[in-house]
Amino acid sequence: MASMTRTRSGTIPSMETSGHQFRDNTLIVVFGASGDLAKKKTYPALFGLYRNGYLPKDVHIVGYARTKMDQEEYHKRTTSYIKNPNDDPEVAAQIEEFKKLSSYISGNYDDSPSFQNLARHMEAIEKSYQGRGVNRLFYLALPPSVFVPVSKYVKECCYATNGTNRIIVEKPFGKDLQSCRDLLSSLKQSWKEDETYRIDHYLGKEMVKNLLVLRFANVAMGAAWDKHSISNVQISFKEPFGTEGRGGYFDEFGIIRDILQNHLLQVLSILTMERPVSFASEDIRDEKQYLSCSHASFRSSQVKVLRAIPPIKREDVLLGQYVGANGKPGYLDDDTVPKDSVCPTFAATTLWINNERWEGVPFILKAGKALNEAKVEIRMQFKDVTQGIFKDISRNELVIRIQPSEAVYLKLNTKTPGYAFRAIPTEMDLTYKRRFTDTKIPEAYEALILDAIKGDHSNFVRDDELDVAWKIFTPILHWIDGKEGPRPKPSPYPYGSRGPKELDSFIEKLGYKRAAEEYSWPTTNVSNL
């Protein structure tokens, strides 16, 4: 009985699945099966779900791409990034079983006969299914240039009339507000909103999903979650490598489209939204919405918390581009990058939320390549304590590290151990790999594909959310693209540094105060104080 109590405690009854869950008679079609995204993310995620028993019974996976290759080459590619570091024979056997669940067919992305051929292949597989109804999940691991024709031909040629169909679409969803609207409009001609799953893999990361529980299951957290207690918030994304020969692709989009406008803005919306009615998927997404009419009309509404954010001003932007240092090449040294490119590889932007909870609190979104470390984190810095009995005391900070080494820690002040009566900064630390030693945190793509199989839209991006998000960023993107006069020149920063030299002053003018010199995480040597 005790173990049952432990299992049931802390449940969230309102987290029911909002749609039909695929349990059997299911086909998963991966478009772009020969590409990097499918090889590195999609197939390893599908294998992870298979290995843990989360794929539907008798599922079959069909890979589709333009590349001509036989089944052996297909299986070699799709399992090349599945990890088995210790050569575990059980895992090796499961990889071989996984291969048997999958087949490949090649074809074009822009003609009906190719998709008719795919449909015949699918129907041949489905003949072995028991019962009438079938489920089809189409995953577009493709560049956005072919989203529209593929979604159109899938609907015309491969749509199951005797079952449930779902389509997963990868970012980027356009390049600005108008291109996003054009793309959404084209997709809607073939697919209904409840059939469409727009994937942003950051919404599948453990610590991003944990934000809802941290905020709304802890009174101690919620009480201080507003402008009265919080001075400033930073959401940071740091990569220690550059474009590494892929600069041509990156140069088309830049760091703001690649990271800030989607990943970091999604994190911000969950961090700042109001408490949902429940944790059911539409209630979570509704609370990110502005409901102008009734609950039934939420799909035509705009994102509630993002709606309160005005377009970013130029003076609230810092741009950078990395240059060669420490034996590493600069961005312009990449042969695939135009030699006169002013594309930013680093950006810091300040967003302001004009609502009662957050008015006056700066939200600083930072992202960059070729920086000094790999890290994604949220840093909420609280206001100063009332002065009088304390002098120059460090501020409290709540830090949520999304990756690597997931953690939550609260920086606070405590008395120095011993005879001295001084306050020093320390932390209350929840590092996942130490606290949850027997738990494997699933990859983001595993979690999101499973959500799509369950019919749960909670962690997918809704159409009206995209529209409002692009409104915030489109003006500065047009400025950076040179559509409104000369393009701004980004500040140079050395490969392996923290970013442009102007970064510290940019953040400090917004009220951020660095921790005391003697603070170090995770241990403090008090003998040096």
C-alpha positions as CSV (number, residue, x, y, z in Angstrom):
1,M,0.0,0.0,0.0
2,A,2.9,2.4,0.8
3,S,4.3,2.0,-2.7
4,M,0.9,2.7,-4.2
5,T,0.7,5.9,-2.2
6,R,4.1,7.0,-3.5
7,T,3.1,6.3,-7.0
8,R,-0.2,8.3,-6.7
9,S,1.1,11.3,-4.8
10,G,1.7,14.4,-6.8
11,T,-0.6,13.4,-9.7
12,I,-2.0,16.0,-12.0
13,P,-5.6,14.8,-12.8
14,S,-6.2,17.6,-15.4
15,M,-3.3,16.4,-17.6
16,E,-5.6,14.2,-19.7
17,T,-4.9,13.6,-23.3
18,S,-6.9,15.9,-25.5
19,G,-7.1,13.7,-28.6
20,H,-7.3,10.1,-29.8
21,Q,-4.3,8.1,-28.8
22,F,-2.7,5.8,-31.4
23,R,-2.6,2.4,-29.9
24,D,-2.5,0.1,-32.9
25,N,-2.8,0.1,-36.7
26,T,-0.3,3.0,-37.0
27,L,2.0,4.1,-39.8
28,I,4.6,6.8,-39.2
29,V,6.0,8.3,-42.4
30,V,9.2,10.3,-42.1
31,F,9.7,12.7,-45.0
32,G,13.4,13.7,-45.5
33,A,14.5,10.3,-44.2
34,S,17.9,10.7,-45.8
35,G,18.6,14.1,-44.2
36,D,20.6,15.1,-41.1
37,L,17.5,16.0,-39.0
38,A,16.0,12.5,-39.5
39,K,19.2,10.7,-39.0
40,K,20.4,12.6,-35.9
41,K,17.1,13.3,-34.2
42,T,13.9,11.7,-35.6
43,Y,15.0,8.1,-35.9
44,P,17.0,8.0,-32.6
45,A,13.8,9.4,-30.9
46,L,11.6,6.8,-32.5
47,F,14.0,4.1,-31.4
48,G,14.0,5.5,-27.8
49,L,10.2,5.3,-27.8
50,Y,10.3,1.8,-29.3
51,R,12.9,0.6,-26.7
52,N,10.8,1.9,-23.8
53,G,7.5,0.4,-25.2
54,Y,5.8,3.7,-26.1
55,L,5.3,3.1,-29.8
56,P,1.9,1.8,-30.9
57,K,1.4,-2.0,-31.2
58,D,2.6,-3.3,-34.6
59,V,3.7,0.2,-35.7
60,H,5.5,0.5,-39.1
61,I,7.8,3.4,-40.0
62,V,8.2,4.4,-43.7
63,G,11.1,6.6,-44.7
64,Y,10.6,8.8,-47.8
65,A,13.1,11.0,-49.6
66,R,14.5,11.8,-53.0
67,T,17.7,9.9,-52.4
68,K,17.9,6.5,-54.2
69,M,19.1,3.8,-51.8
70,D,18.3,0.2,-51.0
71,Q,16.9,-1.0,-47.6
72,E,20.3,-1.9,-46.3
73,E,21.7,1.6,-46.9
74,Y,18.5,3.1,-45.4
75,H,18.8,1.1,-42.2
76,K,22.5,1.9,-41.9
77,R,21.7,5.6,-42.1
78,T,18.7,5.7,-39.8
79,T,20.5,3.8,-37.0
80,S,23.9,5.4,-37.4
81,Y,23.2,7.9,-34.6
82,I,21.5,5.5,-32.2
83,K,23.8,5.3,-29.2
84,N,25.0,2.0,-27.7
85,P,28.3,3.2,-26.1
86,N,28.9,0.0,-24.2
87,D,28.0,-2.4,-27.0
88,D,25.2,-3.7,-24.9
89,P,23.9,-6.9,-26.7
90,E,20.3,-6.2,-25.6
91,V,20.4,-2.8,-27.2
92,A,22.1,-4.2,-30.3
93,A,19.3,-6.7,-30.6
94,Q,16.6,-4.0,-30.2
95,I,18.3,-2.0,-33.0
96,E,18.0,-5.0,-35.3
97,E,14.3,-5.4,-34.3
98,F,13.8,-1.7,-34.9
99,K,15.1,-2.1,-38.4
100,K,12.5,-4.7,-39.2
101,L,9.7,-2.2,-38.4
102,S,10.9,0.2,-41.0
103,S,11.0,0.4,-44.8
104,Y,12.1,3.0,-47.4
105,I,10.7,4.4,-50.6
106,S,12.1,7.2,-52.8
107,G,10.2,9.8,-54.7
108,N,9.9,13.5,-55.5
109,Y,8.3,16.1,-53.2
110,D,6.4,18.0,-55.9
111,D,4.5,15.5,-58.1
112,S,1.4,13.4,-57.6
113,P,2.7,10.1,-59.0
114,S,5.4,9.9,-56.4
115,F,2.9,10.2,-53.6
116,Q,0.5,7.8,-55.2
117,N,3.4,5.3,-55.2
118,L,3.9,6.0,-51.5
119,A,0.2,5.5,-50.9
120,R,0.3,2.0,-52.5
121,H,3.3,1.1,-50.3
122,M,1.4,2.2,-47.2
123,E,-1.7,0.3,-48.2
124,A,0.3,-2.9,-48.7
125,I,1.6,-2.6,-45.2
126,E,-1.8,-1.9,-43.7
127,K,-3.4,-5.0,-45.2
128,S,-1.9,-6.9,-42.2
129,Y,-3.7,-4.7,-39.7
130,Q,-6.6,-6.0,-37.7
131,G,-9.8,-4.0,-37.9
132,R,-10.8,-1.2,-40.2
133,G,-9.4,2.0,-38.9
134,V,-5.8,3.1,-39.5
135,N,-3.7,5.9,-38.0
136,R,-1.2,7.8,-40.1
137,L,1.4,10.2,-38.6
138,F,3.4,12.2,-41.2
139,Y,6.6,13.8,-40.0
140,L,8.1,16.5,-42.2
141,A,11.8,16.5,-41.4
142,L,12.2,18.9,-44.4
143,P,13.2,22.4,-45.2
144,P,10.2,24.8,-45.3
145,S,10.6,25.3,-49.0
146,V,8.8,22.0,-49.6
147,F,6.3,22.1,-46.7
148,V,3.5,23.2,-48.9
149,P,3.8,20.8,-51.8
150,V,4.4,17.8,-49.5
151,S,1.5,18.7,-47.2
152,K,-0.8,19.2,-50.3
153,Y,0.2,15.8,-52.0
154,V,0.0,13.9,-48.7
155,K,-3.6,15.1,-48.2
156,E,-4.5,14.4,-51.8
157,C,-2.8,11.0,-52.1
158,C,-2.0,9.5,-48.7
159,Y,-4.7,10.7,-46.4
160,A,-6.5,7.9,-44.6
161,T,-10.2,8.2,-45.0
162,N,-10.9,5.4,-42.5
163,G,-8.8,6.6,-39.6
164,T,-7.0,9.5,-37.9
165,N,-4.3,11.6,-39.7
166,R,-1.7,13.9,-38.1
167,I,1.1,15.9,-39.6
168,I,4.2,17.2,-37.7
169,V,5.9,20.3,-39.2
170,E,9.4,21.5,-38.3
171,K,10.5,25.1,-37.8
172,P,11.4,27.6,-39.2
173,F,7.8,28.7,-39.8
174,G,8.6,31.5,-42.2
175,K,11.1,34.4,-42.1
176,D,8.9,37.2,-41.0
177,L,5.2,38.0,-40.2
178,Q,4.0,37.9,-43.8
179,S,5.9,34.8,-44.9
180,C,4.6,33.0,-41.8
181,R,1.0,33.9,-42.6
182,D,1.5,32.7,-46.2
183,L,2.9,29.4,-45.0
184,L,0.1,28.9,-42.4
185,S,-2.5,29.8,-45.0
186,S,-1.2,27.3,-47.5
187,L,-0.9,24.5,-44.9
188,K,-4.5,25.2,-43.7
189,Q,-5.8,24.5,-47.2
190,S,-4.9,20.9,-46.7
191,W,-4.8,20.3,-42.9
192,K,-7.0,21.3,-40.0
193,E,-5.5,22.9,-36.9
194,D,-6.2,19.9,-34.7
195,E,-4.4,17.6,-37.2
196,T,-1.3,19.9,-37.3
197,Y,1.6,19.6,-34.8
198,R,4.2,22.4,-35.2
199,I,7.3,21.2,-33.4
200,D,9.7,23.4,-31.5
201,H,11.9,20.9,-29.8
202,Y,12.6,23.3,-26.9
203,L,9.0,22.7,-25.7
204,G,9.9,19.0,-25.3
205,K,12.9,19.7,-23.0
206,E,12.5,18.4,-19.4
207,M,13.3,21.7,-17.7
208,V,11.0,23.7,-20.0
209,K,8.1,21.3,-19.3
210,N,9.0,21.5,-15.6
211,L,8.4,25.2,-15.5
212,L,4.7,24.7,-15.1
213,V,5.1,22.5,-12.1
214,L,7.8,24.7,-10.5
215,R,5.6,27.7,-10.9
216,F,2.2,26.5,-10.1
217,A,2.8,23.6,-7.6
218,N,4.9,25.7,-5.2
219,V,3.4,28.5,-3.3
220,A,6.9,29.7,-2.3
221,M,7.7,30.2,-6.0
222,G,4.4,31.8,-7.1
223,A,4.4,34.4,-4.3
224,A,7.5,36.1,-5.7
225,W,6.8,35.7,-9.4
226,D,6.1,39.3,-10.4
227,K,7.4,42.8,-10.8
228,H,7.3,43.5,-7.0
229,S,10.1,40.9,-6.3
230,I,11.9,40.4,-9.6
231,S,14.4,43.0,-11.0
232,N,15.3,41.4,-14.3
233,V,15.2,38.1,-16.2
234,Q,17.8,36.6,-18.6
235,I,17.1,33.7,-20.9
236,S,20.4,32.6,-22.5
237,F,21.5,30.2,-25.2
238,K,25.2,29.6,-25.7
239,E,27.0,27.4,-28.2
240,P,30.8,26.9,-28.0
241,F,31.1,26.2,-31.8
242,G,30.6,28.3,-34.9
243,T,28.8,27.5,-38.2
244,E,31.5,24.9,-39.1
245,G,30.9,24.9,-42.9
246,R,27.1,25.4,-42.6
247,G,27.3,29.2,-42.7
248,G,25.5,29.5,-46.0
249,Y,22.3,28.1,-44.5
250,F,22.8,30.1,-41.3
251,D,23.4,33.3,-43.2
252,E,19.9,33.1,-44.6
253,F,18.3,33.1,-41.2
254,G,20.7,34.5,-38.6
255,I,20.7,33.9,-34.8
256,I,17.5,35.7,-34.1
257,R,15.3,33.6,-36.4
258,D,17.3,30.5,-35.5
259,I,17.0,30.8,-31.7
260,L,15.4,33.9,-30.2
261,Q,12.1,34.2,-32.1
262,N,11.1,30.6,-31.4
263,H,13.1,28.7,-28.7
264,L,13.7,31.5,-26.3
265,L,10.4,33.2,-26.9
266,Q,8.6,29.9,-26.1
267,V,10.5,29.6,-22.9
268,L,9.5,33.3,-22.0
269,S,5.8,32.7,-22.7
270,I,5.7,29.7,-20.3
271,L,7.8,31.5,-17.7
272,T,5.4,34.5,-17.7
273,M,1.9,33.2,-18.5
274,E,-0.9,33.2,-15.9
275,R,-2.0,30.1,-14.1
276,P,-4.0,27.8,-16.5
277,V,-7.4,26.5,-15.5
278,S,-6.0,23.0,-15.7
279,F,-3.0,21.2,-17.3
280,A,-5.1,19.9,-20.2
281,S,-3.5,20.8,-23.4
282,E,-5.9,23.4,-24.6
283,D,-6.1,25.1,-21.2
284,I,-2.3,25.5,-21.2
285,R,-2.4,26.9,-24.7
286,D,-5.4,29.0,-24.0
287,E,-3.6,30.7,-21.1
288,K,-0.9,31.7,-23.6
289,Q,-3.9,33.1,-25.6
290,Y,-6.0,36.3,-25.3
291,L,-9.6,35.1,-25.4
292,S,-11.6,37.9,-26.9
293,C,-14.9,35.9,-27.1
294,S,-15.7,32.5,-25.7
295,H,-13.6,29.4,-25.0
296,A,-14.8,28.0,-28.4
297,S,-13.2,30.9,-30.3
298,F,-9.7,30.6,-28.8
299,R,-8.1,29.4,-32.1
300,S,-8.7,32.8,-33.7
301,S,-7.4,34.7,-30.7
302,Q,-3.8,35.9,-30.1
303,V,-1.3,34.8,-27.5
304,K,-2.1,36.4,-24.2
305,V,1.2,37.1,-22.7
306,L,3.0,37.7,-26.0
307,R,0.2,40.1,-27.0
308,A,1.3,42.3,-24.2
309,I,4.9,42.6,-25.7
310,P,5.4,45.5,-28.1
311,P,7.7,45.1,-31.1
312,I,11.4,45.2,-30.1
313,K,13.1,48.6,-30.5
314,R,16.5,49.0,-32.2
315,E,18.0,50.5,-29.0
316,D,17.0,47.3,-27.2
317,V,19.2,45.2,-29.5
318,L,22.9,44.3,-29.3
319,L,24.3,42.4,-32.3
320,G,27.6,40.6,-32.7
321,Q,29.6,38.4,-35.1
322,Y,32.5,36.2,-34.1
323,V,36.0,36.6,-35.5
324,G,38.9,34.2,-35.5
325,A,40.7,33.6,-32.2
326,N,42.5,30.9,-30.3
327,G,43.3,29.1,-33.5
328,K,39.6,29.0,-34.5
329,P,38.3,30.6,-37.7
330,G,35.9,33.6,-37.8
331,Y,32.4,33.6,-39.3
332,L,33.6,35.3,-42.5
333,D,36.4,32.6,-42.8
334,D,33.7,30.0,-43.5
335,D,33.8,29.5,-47.3
336,T,30.0,29.1,-47.5
337,V,29.5,32.6,-46.0
338,P,29.4,35.7,-48.2
339,K,32.6,37.7,-47.6
340,D,30.8,40.9,-46.8
341,S,28.2,39.3,-44.6
342,V,26.9,41.3,-41.6
343,C,24.7,38.5,-40.4
344,P,24.7,38.4,-36.6
345,T,25.9,35.3,-34.9
346,F,25.1,36.8,-31.5
347,A,22.1,38.8,-30.4
348,A,20.8,40.2,-27.1
349,T,17.3,41.7,-27.1
350,T,15.3,43.3,-24.4
351,L,11.5,42.5,-24.3
352,W,9.0,44.3,-22.1
353,I,5.7,42.8,-21.0
354,N,3.1,45.5,-20.6
355,N,0.7,43.8,-18.2
356,E,0.0,44.1,-14.4
357,R,2.3,41.3,-13.4
358,W,5.4,42.2,-15.4
359,E,5.3,45.9,-16.2
360,G,8.8,47.4,-15.9
361,V,10.7,44.1,-15.7
362,P,13.2,43.7,-18.6
363,F,13.4,40.2,-20.2
364,I,16.8,39.9,-21.8
365,L,17.0,37.1,-24.5
366,K,20.6,36.3,-25.5
367,A,21.9,33.7,-28.0
368,G,25.2,33.3,-29.7
369,K,27.6,30.9,-31.5
370,A,31.3,30.4,-30.9
371,L,31.0,31.4,-27.2
372,N,32.9,30.2,-24.2
373,E,30.6,27.4,-23.2
374,A,27.5,25.3,-24.0
375,K,24.6,26.4,-21.8
376,V,20.9,27.2,-21.9
377,E,19.5,28.7,-18.8
378,I,16.9,31.1,-17.2
379,R,18.3,33.5,-14.6
380,M,15.7,35.4,-12.6
381,Q,17.4,38.1,-10.4
382,F,15.4,39.4,-7.5
383,K,15.4,43.0,-6.2
384,D,17.8,44.2,-3.5
385,V,16.8,43.6,0.1
386,T,15.8,46.7,2.1
387,Q,19.1,48.4,3.1
388,G,19.9,49.3,6.7
389,I,21.1,46.3,8.6
390,F,22.9,45.0,5.4
391,K,25.4,46.6,3.1
392,D,26.4,45.5,-0.4
393,I,24.6,42.1,0.1
394,S,24.2,39.9,-3.0
395,R,20.9,39.6,-4.7
396,N,18.9,36.4,-4.7
397,E,18.7,34.6,-8.1
398,L,16.6,31.7,-9.2
399,V,18.5,29.8,-12.0
400,I,16.9,27.1,-14.1
401,R,19.5,25.3,-16.3
402,I,17.8,23.8,-19.3
403,Q,21.0,22.1,-20.6
404,P,23.4,20.6,-20.1
405,S,23.2,19.0,-16.6
406,E,19.6,20.0,-15.8
407,A,19.3,21.9,-12.5
408,V,17.4,24.4,-10.5
409,Y,19.2,26.4,-7.9
410,L,18.3,29.4,-5.7
411,K,21.1,31.7,-4.9
412,L,20.6,33.2,-1.4
413,N,22.5,34.7,1.5
414,T,23.5,32.9,4.6
415,K,25.7,33.6,7.6
416,T,29.4,32.7,7.3
417,P,30.0,29.5,9.3
418,G,32.0,30.1,12.4
419,Y,32.6,33.1,14.8
420,A,32.3,35.9,12.1
421,F,28.9,37.5,11.6
422,R,29.0,38.1,7.9
423,A,26.5,37.2,5.1
424,I,27.9,35.3,2.1
425,P,26.1,34.0,-1.1
426,T,25.4,30.3,-1.4
427,E,22.7,28.2,-3.1
428,M,20.0,25.6,-2.6
429,D,20.8,23.2,-5.3
430,L,18.7,20.7,-7.2
431,T,20.9,19.1,-9.8
432,Y,19.0,16.4,-11.5
433,K,21.8,13.9,-12.1
434,R,22.6,13.9,-8.4
435,R,19.0,14.0,-7.1
436,F,17.4,11.6,-9.6
437,T,20.2,9.1,-10.0
438,D,18.1,6.2,-11.5
439,T,16.1,8.3,-14.0
440,K,16.9,8.8,-17.7
441,I,15.6,12.1,-19.0
442,P,14.1,11.6,-22.4
443,E,15.3,13.5,-25.4
444,A,13.0,16.4,-26.4
445,Y,12.1,14.8,-29.7
446,E,11.1,11.6,-28.0
447,A,8.7,13.5,-25.7
448,L,7.2,15.5,-28.5
449,I,6.7,12.6,-30.9
450,L,5.0,10.7,-28.1
451,D,2.7,13.7,-27.5
452,A,1.7,13.6,-31.2
453,I,1.0,9.9,-30.9
454,K,-1.2,10.7,-27.9
455,G,-2.9,13.6,-29.6
456,D,-1.7,16.1,-27.0
457,H,-1.1,19.6,-28.4
458,S,0.2,21.0,-25.1
459,N,3.8,21.3,-26.2
460,F,3.3,22.3,-29.8
461,V,3.0,25.8,-31.3
462,R,-0.4,27.1,-32.3
463,D,-1.0,29.2,-35.4
464,D,-2.1,32.4,-33.6
465,E,0.9,32.1,-31.3
466,L,3.2,32.2,-34.3
467,D,1.5,35.3,-35.7
468,V,2.0,37.3,-32.5
469,A,5.5,36.1,-32.1
470,W,6.5,37.3,-35.5
471,K,4.9,40.7,-34.8
472,I,7.4,41.2,-32.0
473,F,10.5,40.4,-34.0
474,T,9.6,41.4,-37.6
475,P,10.5,45.1,-37.4
476,I,14.1,44.5,-36.1
477,L,14.5,41.6,-38.6
478,H,13.6,43.9,-41.5
479,W,16.1,46.4,-40.1
480,I,18.9,43.7,-39.9
481,D,18.0,42.5,-43.4
482,G,18.4,46.0,-44.8
483,K,14.8,46.5,-45.7
484,E,14.6,49.8,-43.8
485,G,17.9,51.5,-44.8
486,P,21.5,50.4,-44.3
487,R,22.0,47.1,-42.5
488,P,23.5,47.4,-38.9
489,K,27.0,46.2,-38.5
490,P,27.4,43.7,-35.7
491,S,30.2,44.1,-33.1
492,P,33.1,41.7,-33.4
493,Y,33.8,39.2,-30.6
494,P,36.6,36.6,-30.4
495,Y,35.7,33.0,-30.9
496,G,35.5,31.4,-27.4
497,S,34.6,34.6,-25.6
498,R,31.4,35.6,-23.7
499,G,30.3,37.8,-26.6
500,P,30.7,41.4,-27.7
501,K,32.5,43.7,-25.2
502,E,29.4,45.8,-25.0
503,L,27.4,43.0,-23.4
504,D,28.1,43.8,-19.8
505,S,27.0,47.4,-20.1
506,F,24.0,46.3,-22.1
507,I,22.8,44.1,-19.3
508,E,23.9,46.3,-16.4
509,K,21.9,49.3,-17.7
510,L,18.8,47.1,-17.3
511,G,19.5,46.6,-13.6
512,Y,21.4,43.4,-13.5
513,K,24.0,43.2,-10.7
514,R,26.8,40.6,-10.8
515,A,27.3,38.4,-7.8
516,A,29.9,39.2,-5.2
517,E,33.5,38.4,-6.2
518,E,33.8,35.7,-3.5
519,Y,30.9,33.6,-4.8
520,S,31.5,30.4,-6.7
521,W,29.1,27.7,-7.6
522,P,28.7,24.9,-6.5
523,T,31.1,25.2,-3.5
524,T,32.5,28.1,-1.5
525,N,35.8,27.9,0.3
526,V,35.1,29.9,3.5
527,S,38.8,29.8,4.5
528,N,39.5,32.4,1.8
529,L,36.9,34.8,3.0
